[in-house]
Amino acid sequence: MIFSRKKHKLPKFPDYIAPAFRNMCSPLSEEDIDKLRVQLYNYMGEVEEEYRSEGMVDLDLAREIAQRCSLLLDEYPNLPEMKKPLAAGGVKYFLSDGDGICDFSFASGLLDDAQVINHVLEELALDDKFIQVSKYS
């Protein structure tokens, strides 16, 4: 068996990102998936409004993260049981106000979200779906 080195580890700084993400990793019911889809749609409405009013949020990055979250929700039923909480945690992290770094406070406020999503995508072997974080930082 060949082991490859992980490219997308959870961010180590600030130190509360990894625990916040892990606390959000729990299985979802079909009803939970539907609720997260609605929350994702509503959150993107908030992101777009924030972009129009303040211009601090990176709208393109937010859209890219939302697209990956939608993919995770679409793929959720087909994932191995042990991996489902990771997908759930990634989506919840993006939608959470309590993820540690306010998405709207800084132009780079979504970078931690993108890193978490990339970590999840790598763990789920969806390597072709990575977000190119470097083009946003």
LINJO-V586008 format. One record per backbone hydrogen bond with DSSP energy under -1.0 kcal/mol. CO is the residue of the C=O (numbers start at 1). NH is the residue of the N-H. If there is no record, write none. Layout:
BEGIN
CO/NH
CO/NH
END
This chain:
BEGIN
14/17
16/20
17/21
18/22
19/23
21/24
22/25
24/26
29/33
30/34
31/35
32/36
33/37
34/38
35/39
36/40
37/41
38/42
39/43
40/44
41/45
42/46
43/47
44/48
45/49
46/50
47/51
48/52
49/53
50/54
50/55
57/59
58/62
59/63
60/64
61/65
62/66
63/67
64/68
65/69
66/70
67/71
68/72
69/73
70/74
71/75
72/76
75/78
76/79
80/83
80/84
83/87
84/88
85/89
86/90
87/91
88/92
89/93
90/94
91/95
92/96
106/109
108/111
110/114
111/115
112/116
113/117
114/118
115/119
116/120
117/121
118/122
119/123
120/124
121/126
122/125
126/129
127/130
131/133
132/135
133/136
END
